[in-house]
Amino acid sequence: MGLGVALGILTDTFANSWADAAQTALLRPVQGWLSEHPVMGWLVGHPLWAIALGILALLLFAGLWSAIARLTEGFWLSLVRLPFRLSGWIFGMVSGLLVRQWAKPAKLEAGDNRLSEIMSRLEMLQTEQESLLEEMKGLLGKGEEGR
């Protein structure tokens, strides 16, 4: 019993000292880093808060990512539409120039004859407007009396 117990104690002592040395060698840099970064040390000490903050960070990152995607989509759509808009603008300018150059406006009749036609037409329209207004007033008056 003496030799087996002595070997068991020696093996346990050797294994424990080796495990302690390995644990110290691995944990010392982590403990030093956590002491240099107290926020991370606090997060290690409070894992539920760390998980909640991690989820919040992921949601914010997803929102930022979708905003960037919408921005780039709008940029590319504008870039694709640009040639069509540019060609429409150029076509409008050229057609306007050609119309102004080749289309001749109708020549107006000079003199009192045209002025008298315009005046008689305006007088006729004014009398028609007055008669329509009287008729409308009559219809509205009958509508109010019927109530």
Steps between C-alpha positions, in 0.01 A plus 500: 500500500786733562644503149161526321385780727828682462483474118136618505586802713800575281290472184223718646752759613670499160166521313371776728815707472505456121129597477559803722797607287302461177203685644724783621678519163169520311310730736773753580488671152119499505492650850755764397294592192178518703668726755612730214145500352258542791188510281578156364574381853157628606337318207677177595371544855143569377422253220127581469579865435765391252247285311243783497757750375619252237144456370452878496826543308389237247165677447673836453743344256213341305326840478819666382551226245147541358541880485821459303323252269215747433748780437699298249179376334384858454839598360502218246141565394583868446805400304294268278230765444751772416548414127125488445443833671794655316378374163148629576639840592713513184206386285279771652760768439561394139130467418429839656777655295373337180141609566610859559715495188259339251152576631377835375244672718174594329509860389250719677274722298612854548272793557161583646326202344661247737457726803131544426459119468669448837287768668174362359596148609581619855168687522313190384676284760426755772128508419490118493676489836251745652202302370645175638560665839137620510376152414720346771371749760145416400562127538669546837215724618241234407708236678509702824126579487417132463666417831 
